[in-house]
């Protein structure tokens, strides 16, 4: 991915590691899973780049269920599961940024 996507430059007011970084939540698209190496690597790289907590929030408790839920779980249920997992994560209590891929953008 790094070979295709150029590095982004942050605005001059952003100073890496200044403590102002909100955590980042990622939501995957159909056919993917937070348990897949690609999504977990993206979350890791986002966290490292921003010097903050980053997590991919799955809608299933395993790779197969997270992938299946991407296809079969209706939007209301997906949002409910996503919201519950966010509420349960102490690192997200003070707010967060979000990145959504494909239909994960809708969450």
N, C-alpha and C positions, 0 to 999 in steps of 0.2 A: 504494500500500500504506500509506503513512504517513497517508493520509486516513482509512483504516478502522481501523488499529491504533493504539491510544493509546500514548503514550510510556511505557515502563516505568521505574519508579523503582528504583534499585539500593539494596541495604541500606546502612545508614550506615557500615559498615566498608569499603565499596568506595569508593576514591578514584580517580577516573579519572586515568590517567597515572602511577600510583604504582609501575608496574613489576611489579605482582603479577598482571597479566592473562595468562592462558594464551591461546594462539592458539585460533581456532575453526575447526573443519572442518564444512562443510555437505555434505549428501547430498540430491540431488533425488529427486523421485518419478517415477512412470511418465508418459511423455509430455513430460517436461521434459529439459533439458540444462544442464550447467554453462556451456555456450557461449552459451546464450540470455541476452539482455540482462537479463531479470528476475532470474535466479539470480545473475548476476555483480553486479548492483546490490545484491541482498540481501547478498552476501558483503562488498561494499565498505562498505555502511552498517553492518553488524555490526562490521567492523574499525574504522570511524571512531567508532562509538558507544563501543566498548570501548577504543579507543586501543591496538589490538593487531592482530596478523596474523590474517587470515581468508581462507579459501580454500574454494571448492567443488571437490570431488574427483570428476572424471568417471570413468565406467567405459569410455569410448570415447575415441579420439584425435581425434574430430571431432564436430561437432554432430549429424550424422545417426547416427553410430555410437553416440554416447552415448545418444541417444534410443532407438534400436533396442535397445541392450543393456538399457535399462530394462524392456523388454517380454520380450525373448527370452533374456537371460543368466540361467542358474539361480542360486539364492542362493549356493551354495558358490563359484561362479566370480566372482560379484559381490563377495563378501567378499574373495576372494583378490586381485582387481584393486585394490579399495579399499585393502586393507592394504599392498600393494606400493607404491602411490602415496604413501601416508602415510609409509612407511618411507623412501622416497626424498627426502622433503621435510625438509631440515635444520631448518626453522623449527618442526617438530613433534616434534623429538627429546626435548624435556623434558616432553611431555604436552600435552594439548589438551582443550578442550570440544568437544562435537559437537551439531549441530542436524540432524535428519533430517526431511524432508518426505515424507509418504505412505510408500511402501515404502522410501524412503531411511532411514526411522526404524529399519528392521530391520538396517541395516548397523552 
